[in-house]
Amino acid sequence: MMQSVWLSIVISCIANRKLPTVTQVISVITILIGTVLATGLLPFEHTVSIKGLLLSFLSALAYALTIQFTGNVGQTIHPLTKAHLMSGGALVVILCIWLPSLFPLHHIGLAIQWGSLTSFFSMLLPLTCFSFFMPKLSMGIGPIISSLELPSSVIFAFILVNERVTIYQLIGIGLIILAVIIANLLPLRFKHAYQL
């Protein structure tokens, strides 16, 4: 999913016909290195599934497009309306794929309870925030900020489910946070020096 960071910047550069700034390139490289460390990918001892790689790349591409659409498409539409439309579209796609596996219905009350809670925090709230704030950010900053999702996941997994966190994961989290700081502070201090 973290591939969505560089994919979003590439899509944004193509759409706006601009090259990425040096700051963005440095931030993306730092985020990718931090992601490898934070996810515990090293040492790499697993077999790689080509199908899994393809599906995860498509997932990252869909996420990158979502980030672009919330920031650039339908800017005259109210952000809440945009979030509802995108959520509804996602629901239709999900139902087309998963509807056959939903029957017979077991534990429907529990599914609705947890499904509603999950959908609010994973779909409705993020899309609403994206719709409100992405248009206010400069090109390429939104995807870099969205990379904070991984450090948040690792931190909450440690706090809530007592998951073990290694020193490499802490270094990776630090690199991702550093990349976000670089992407937001350097352009303010050296506005013209880092433009390609």
C-alpha positions in Angstrom: 0.0 0.0 0.0 2.9 2.4 0.6 3.5 2.3 -3.2 0.6 4.7 -3.3 2.9 7.5 -2.1 5.1 7.5 -5.2 2.2 6.5 -7.5 0.2 9.5 -6.3 3.1 11.9 -6.9 3.6 10.4 -10.4 -0.1 10.7 -11.2 -0.1 14.3 -9.9 2.9 15.2 -11.9 1.3 13.8 -15.1 -2.0 15.5 -14.4 -0.4 18.9 -13.7 2.5 18.4 -16.2 5.1 19.3 -13.6 8.2 17.5 -12.4 8.4 16.5 -8.8 10.5 18.6 -6.5 13.8 17.4 -5.0 12.1 17.5 -1.6 9.3 15.2 -2.8 11.8 12.7 -4.3 13.9 12.7 -1.1 10.7 12.2 0.9 9.4 9.3 -1.2 12.8 7.5 -1.0 12.9 8.0 2.7 9.3 6.7 3.1 10.1 3.6 1.0 13.2 2.8 3.1 11.2 3.5 6.3 8.4 1.2 5.0 10.8 -1.7 4.5 12.1 -1.3 8.0 8.8 -0.5 9.7 7.0 -3.5 8.2 9.8 -5.9 9.4 10.5 -7.0 5.8 14.2 -7.5 6.5 15.7 -10.1 6.7 13.7 -11.2 3.6 13.2 -15.0 3.9 9.7 -15.4 2.3 8.7 -16.7 -1.1 7.2 -14.0 -3.3 3.7 -14.5 -4.9 3.5 -12.7 -8.3 -0.3 -12.7 -7.9 0.1 -11.1 -4.5 2.5 -8.5 -5.9 0.1 -7.6 -8.7 -3.0 -7.4 -6.4 -1.1 -5.2 -3.9 0.1 -2.9 -6.7 -3.4 -2.6 -8.0 -4.6 -1.8 -4.4 -1.9 0.9 -4.1 -2.9 2.3 -7.5 -6.6 2.5 -6.4 -5.6 4.2 -3.2 -3.4 6.7 -5.2 -6.3 7.4 -7.5 -8.6 8.0 -4.5 -6.1 10.5 -3.1 -6.0 12.3 -6.5 -9.8 12.3 -6.9 -10.5 13.6 -3.5 -8.1 16.5 -4.1 -8.7 17.4 -7.7 -12.1 16.1 -9.0 -15.4 17.8 -8.3 -14.0 20.8 -6.4 -17.3 22.6 -6.7 -19.1 19.7 -4.9 -19.4 19.9 -1.1 -16.8 17.7 0.6 -19.4 15.7 2.5 -21.3 15.0 -0.7 -18.1 14.0 -2.4 -17.2 11.6 0.5 -20.7 10.1 0.3 -20.5 9.6 -3.4 -17.1 7.9 -3.2 -18.2 5.7 -0.3 -21.3 4.7 -2.2 -19.2 3.8 -5.3 -16.8 1.8 -3.2 -19.8 -0.1 -1.6 -21.1 -1.0 -5.1 -17.8 -2.3 -6.2 -17.3 -4.3 -2.9 -20.9 -5.8 -3.2 -20.3 -6.8 -6.8 -17.2 -8.8 -5.7 -18.2 -10.1 -2.3 -22.0 -10.4 -2.4 -22.1 -14.1 -3.3 -19.9 -14.9 -0.2 -22.3 -13.1 2.2 -25.0 -15.7 2.0 -26.2 -17.5 4.1 -26.2 -14.6 6.6 -24.7 -15.6 10.0 -24.4 -13.3 12.9 -25.9 -10.4 10.9 -26.4 -8.2 14.0 -22.7 -8.5 15.0 -21.6 -8.0 11.4 -23.7 -4.7 11.1 -22.4 -3.5 14.5 -18.7 -4.0 13.8 -19.1 -3.3 10.0 -20.6 0.1 10.8 -17.8 1.0 13.3 -15.1 -0.2 10.9 -16.6 1.6 7.8 -16.9 4.9 9.7 -13.2 4.9 10.7 -11.8 3.3 7.6 -14.0 4.8 4.9 -16.3 7.6 5.8 -14.1 9.7 8.1 -10.9 9.4 6.0 -12.7 10.3 2.8 -14.5 13.2 4.4 -11.1 14.5 5.7 -9.5 14.0 2.3 -12.3 15.8 0.6 -12.1 18.8 2.9 -8.3 19.1 3.2 -6.6 17.6 0.1 -7.6 20.5 -2.2 -5.8 22.9 0.3 -2.5 21.1 0.1 0.2 21.7 -2.5 0.9 19.1 -5.2 2.3 15.8 -3.8 2.1 16.7 -0.1 -1.1 14.8 0.5 0.3 11.4 -0.4 3.4 12.0 1.7 1.2 12.9 4.7 -0.9 9.8 4.2 2.2 7.7 4.7 1.8 8.3 8.4 -0.8 5.5 8.3 1.9 2.9 8.7 3.6 4.3 11.8 0.1 4.8 13.3 -0.7 1.1 12.6 2.5 -0.1 14.2 2.1 2.1 17.2 -1.6 1.1 17.8 -0.7 -2.6 17.3 1.9 -2.2 20.0 -0.5 -0.4 22.4 -3.7 -2.3 21.8 -2.6 -5.8 21.0 0.8 -5.8 22.6 2.5 -6.6 19.3 6.3 -6.9 19.4 8.1 -3.9 17.8 11.8 -4.2 16.8 14.4 -1.6 16.7 14.3 -1.7 12.9 10.6 -0.9 13.0 11.2 2.0 15.3 13.9 3.3 12.9 11.5 2.8 10.0 8.8 4.8 11.8 11.3 7.5 12.6 12.3 7.7 8.9 8.7 8.0 7.7 8.0 10.8 10.2 11.2 12.5 9.2 10.1 12.3 5.5 6.8 14.0 6.4 8.6 16.7 8.3 11.1 17.2 5.3 8.2 17.4 2.8 6.4 20.1 4.9 9.2 22.2 6.4 11.9 22.4 3.8 9.7 23.9 1.1 8.7 26.6 3.6 12.3 27.5 4.5 13.9 27.0 1.0 11.0 27.6 -1.3 12.9 28.2 -4.5 16.1 26.3 -3.8 14.5 22.9 -4.0 12.5 23.3 -7.2 13.7 21.3 -10.3 
